[in-house]
Amino acid sequence: MQAITKATANVDEPFEALVTGSIAWIDYMFQPQVRQILIVDVPTVLGWLRWQQLDDRYSTSLLRQGVDAALTAKVIGYSGSAEFLAVLINGALNAVALRTDSQKNGSDWRVHLRQWFELMHVSRTCRAEM
């Protein structure tokens, strides 16, 4: 997805790339026509299975790469699979895109999303001890 690739092009740190890419995805989804078509209409028209296949191909695959990079760099405190963590994050991002009113909440959602990601973030000090 171009919005994610563009937003993370110059971000070297895996954790920051994951957060920045996630914010870029939600920014893209907050465009009214994009939101309506991609996360409201498409699942209804094409069905859940086909929508999930398309989501995996065009969006979740990038998220999975970001999660895998963050886990490999040990900047996320999680011992499960990258696949499962990507599914969890994807679900949370979809919920934010569907349920958050960007007009009403302004950019507050960015702060809250970053705080949520920080719950998983392992500090440099902790990584040195691992």
N, C-alpha and C positions, 0 to 999 in steps of 0.2 A: 504494500500500500504506500503510495507516494508520500502522503502526509507524514507517516511515521518515519520513512527512510530519510526524508528531508530534515525532519526535526532532530534526528539522532545522528546525522552525518558527521558532525564534529564532536560528538560526545564519546570520550574514550573509556570512561569508568562504567562498568557493566550495570551497577545499581542505578546510576543516574540515567543511563540509556533506557533502562526498563521503565523508570518513572516518566522520563521525558516522552518516550514513545507512547506510553499509556495516556498521558495528557493530550498528546497530539491526536490520538485516535478519538478521544472524547470530543475534542474541539471540532474535529471533522464531522463526527456524528451529530453535533449540536446544530449543524446547518439544517434548517427545517425540512427541506426536500430530501436531503440525504437520510436524515433520521426516519422520516416517514417511509421512504422506499426501502431502505436497507434493514431496519430493525422492526418495522411495523408491518408493511405490506408483503415483503418477500417471504417471511415465514408463513404467512397466511395463504398466499397465492401458490407458492411452490411446495409448501409442506415443510414440516420440521426437519425431516431427514435431509432433503435437498439443501435447505438453508444452512444446516449444520455443515454439510460437505463444502459448500461455498465459503462459509465462514472459516472453516479449517484451512482451506486452500489460500484464501486471500488475506486473512487477518490473523487467525490464531497461530498460523505457522510462524509469523514474525514474533508474536508474543512468546511462543515456545522457544525460539532461538534466544530471545532476550533473557528468559528465565534460565535456560541452560547456561548461558554465559555468566549470569549472576551466581548461579550455584557452583559452577566450575571455579569462579574467582573467590568463592566462599564469602560473598558479601551479603548473602541471605542465610539466615539461620533456619534451615529447613532440611530435614533428612530424608524426605520422600522423593518421589520422582519428579523430574521437570515436567513431564506430561500432566501429572495430576495437579501440580501447582499452577500450571498454565490454565487448566480447566477452571480452577477456583478463581484465579484472577480474571479470566475472561468473563465468567459469570458476574463477578462484581462490577466490572467495567460496563457490561451490557446493562446491568441494573441502574448504574449511574446515568448512562446515556438515555435510558428510557424514563427514569423517574425524577431526574433533576431538571428543574426549569432554569436554564442558563440566564434568562432575562431577569428572573426574580432573584436568583442567588448570586448573580454576577460572577466573580472569579473565586468566591469562597470555596467552591467545590474543589478547586485546585489545591488549596491549602489542606482541606480535609483528606483528599486523596493522597497527597504527599505524606501526611501524618500516618495514614493507614499503611502505606508502604514502609515508613520508618519503623513500624512495629516488627517488620521482618529483617530490617537492616542490621548487619553485624558490623560493629565499629572496627576500625583498624587495630585497636588494642586487642580486642577479642580475637581477630583473625591471626595476629601474631602469636597468640597463646594456643591456637588450634593445632 
